[in-house]
Structure formats: structure tokens, C-alpha cells
């Protein structure tokens, strides 16, 4: 005598398998997206560090040439520090 699942059990099994497959697909997709985001973050961090190095080098050159001055980065003019700014 061949035994088989009841219709209800078979339906429950198939619903559960489909839900698991969907969750697995979502996981794979999210993992790929996470990997892309992590790669983008790493590239951005590397670029940021490079720009910080460039800025530090420019600041050092300008300090050697002009001394310790404040510069308006929109106009290039030297500006006096405001009277209400205090050095600690």
C-alpha cells in the first residue's frame, strides 16, 4: 500500500518550500547589493584619503608661501579672523 501526504500537508509543504526559495533569493540579492555597497564605500574612502593628502600638501605649500593666513576659498583673498572667534 503506497502512502502519500494529505492534500493539506502537501499544500503546506509546497507553501513552505516556496517561501524558503523566496527568502533565499532575497538573501542572495541582498548579499550582492551589500558587496557592491562595500566596494563603493572602499573606493570612496580611498578617494577621500587621496584628496585629504592633496589638500594637506596644498595647505603646506600655501603656508610656506603666505604664512598662517585665512583664505576665502571663493575669492582667494586673505581675510582677517573675525573678532568673535577665539583661540583656545
N, C-alpha and C positions, 0 to 999 in steps of 0.2 A: 504494500500500500504506500503510494507516494504522498508525502506530506508537503504542504506548502503554507506560506504565510496567509493570514486572513487578508481580505481586501483592505481593511483598516490598517493593519500592520505594514502592508506593502506601501500604502499611501504615505504613512508616517516615515517609513524608511526612505522613500524617494524624496519627500519634502526635506528631510534632514540632510540627505546627500546633496541636494541642490543648494541648500543654504550653506553647507560646508564649502562646496565648489565656488559659490559666490564670494564667500569670505576669503577663500584662498586667492581668488582673482584680485579682490580688493587689496589684499596684503601684498601681492606681487607688484601691483600698480603703485601702491604707496611706497614700497621699498625702492622702486625705480625712481620715483619722484624725489624721495629723500636723498638718494645718491646724487641726482642732478643738483639738488639744492646744496648739498655738502660740497660738491665740486665748485659750484658758483661762489659759495662762501670762501672757499680756499683761494680761488682765483682773485676774488675781490680783496681779500686780506693781503695777498702778495702784492697786488697793485697799490693798495693803500700804504703798505710799508715802503714801497719804492717811491711813492710821492712824498711821504714824510722825509725820506732820505734826501730827495731832491730839494725840498723846502728847507731842510736844515742846512744844506750846502749853500743855497742861495742866501739864507739869513746870515751865515758866517761870512760870505763874500761881502755882503752889504754892510755888515757890522765893521769889517776891516776897512772898507772904503769910507763909510759915513759916520762911524761910531754908533753908540747906543741911542738911536733916534726912533721916534714913532713915525710910521708912514701911512698915509691914506692910500689904501690899495686901489681905490677908484681913480684917483688923480695922480698918484706918485709923489704928492707934495709931503714935505715934512710937516708934522703937526706937533704942537705943544701939548703935553698931557693936560687934561682938564684939572682944574684946581680942586674939584671934589674927589678926585681919585687919590687914594693914599697908599703908600707902600708900607707893607707890614714888616 
